[in-house]
Amino acid sequence: MGYEVYDSPEVEDDYHCFEALNMPPDHPARDMQDTFYLAGGAGLLRTQTSSAQIRYMLTNPHPPHVRIICPGKVFRRDDDITHSPMFQQIEGLVVGPGISLGDLKGTIEAFLHALYGPEHPVRFRASFFPYTEPSVEVDLGCIVCEGRGCRVCKNTGWLEIMGSGVVHPAVFEAVNARLGKKVYDPEEVTGFAFGLGIERVAMMRHGIDHIRLFYESDLRFLEQFER
Amino acid sequence: MKVPYSWLREYVEVTVEPQRLAEDLTLAGLELAGLERVDGDVVFDLDITTNRVDCMNVYGVAREAAVLYGLPLKPLETAVTEAGTPAEGALSVVVEAPELCPRFAARVLDVRLGESPEWLKRRLEAVGVRPINNVVDLTNYVMMEMGQPSHAFDLAKIPQTELRIRWARSGEKLVTLDGVERTLTPRCGVVASPGPGLALAGVMGGASSEVTGTTRVVALEAAYWAPLAIRRSAKDAGVKTEASHRFERGADPEGPTLALDRIAHLLEKIGAGSARPGVIDRRPVARERRHVVLRPARLRAVLGVEVPKDKAGAILAGLGFVAQGGEAAATFRARSISSRRSAGISGSTRSPRPFRRPVASKGYGLRRGVSGRSGTFWWERVSRRSSTTPSWLKAARRRCPASAWLSPTRSPKTRPCCAARWSCRGS
């Protein structure tokens, strides 16, 4: 879709992972993501690939236009059958003049239809992330029961697929402040961002109920997938 | 947050089925996490995001529902018949730490302690609160109803009948209502007598001034606490409560006096006592109401869809915003209701669906993989799909661009490609 794949470090600092993303110290949203801190204040392991948004915008070769996809490992202090302390996310960021929530809806719908098939309905639900306003959570009609209600979708007929939203002006302001000039004028440019957990999507796509299967390298598991 | 359907309907006469209401609230950002049927009533369990503390109560959810369906929202009844000597004479309040407590309000109540009436107990149980006695139940009821936590002290157990709001001393000990002795840090706020601390401010009351069967006069407190202070305090004391959950996310600065009046009103209504004249209201920090500027052009730029100005105005008015600035002005200012922190417009979820072409510059086609759905899927080897494109799919692709995403394993007869939302230019 014409996006640049952008890689960013797994070891981050507080600025890129939280502060520039509109989560100042003591922000309640930091509760949602339990963080691994490195000993001796050497930084932290990123809790979301959104930190890549900030890194890219700071070093963007063609400002203020951004169209990136950032896959990568993220780390949270969470461990059960559907959560792993390390998992993979894909982050997307589009910035430019005239980008709106409408573009977000169109892009994400095209992406999900490509992945799951156009017969599955996609729904956008108001939500909250500190770095987007408005924020929307994206649901896909349950692929197991086709919306009739089952165990996987907890009888709602919908599966939560990803979080997204229109980039919060405070994120642009934070980047501008670091750059020392108004590269991303919130009055001129807008953008949207989205992020999804790859394992979670794969688990729903293939009906896999345990996240650790992805990391155990069991051939019986791996051989079921196409190369 | 649990919200009984019957309780919600006390404020807004919703006519839709509970299931439909839950779906509409979910799309508006109040996500349904579960739905229970109890004694002919329906109880919604809503997941409220941290920015929507204004909806962490039944009245707040009713306000959203009122806007969604364009229905009137009934005001809370707060009429109080006061009796006896003035409250100011019976209790004095000193705020020593204004950065901890920008607003502290109190009322003095004469009470007849006892059990709560059945309806009150049933409602509390429906939202997961254990009934204790009528006074404590009313404070919990009003917190669940309109979001303002409050606390009742037994006035006779407050030394020198004076409340001082201050930071805890390092190592100060306080036995909270749950019977646990907690060691406080200077980051914890306390409501204290001139001597010992009486309550962990904004988090939990203390055992020494608890309302019991012998209580005759109650000092009822409702305050606005600085969110960061409560967050740190709850962390240091190692306790989280319904109250601290709301305060640390920013409760309504206009809530305290409203809650006191509401509790006094209900106390009278259930025949459990009356309020002394006057409300003690300390506001050491003057607080201006926040203004939100909404520019229709910005709304269009962000949403990608036109929201007519009068519709935007109606939604905001329904949410409790007061519009300033004329209709003709390009922008209008809205005075926000005090508890609402971000101006997401929940009523707009039913607006016309904005849709543009995907932001893409190249053709794209991700492959659909295999699917194994049985519980023991790794024992069976799932056959790979053939790499050749079936002829029906080739034909479909010529006909309609949307069918590029069709799976070769599924027939277009049962799942027509035109289920895709963009227009099909082919035959």
Interface residues (C-beta under 8 A of the other chain):
Chain A: M1 G2 D26 P28 A29 D31 M32 R67 V94 G98 I99 S100 L101 G102 D103 K105 G106 T107 E109 A110 F111 H113 A114 L115 Y116 G117 P118 E119 R123 R125 A126 S127 F128 E133 P134 E137 V144 T156 V166 T190 R205 H206 G207 I208 D209 L213 D218 R220 F221 E223 Q224 F225 E226
Chain B: T26 L27 A28 G29 E31 L32 T49 T50 N51 R52 L228 R231 R232 E248 R249 A301 V302 L303 G304 V305 S342 G344 S346 T349 R353 P354 F355 R356 R357 P358 V359 A360 S361 K362 Y364 G365 L366 R367 R368 G369 V370 S371 G372 R373 S374 G375 F377 W378 W379 R381 V382 R384 R385 A402 S403 W405 L406 S407 R410 R415 C417 A419 A420 R421
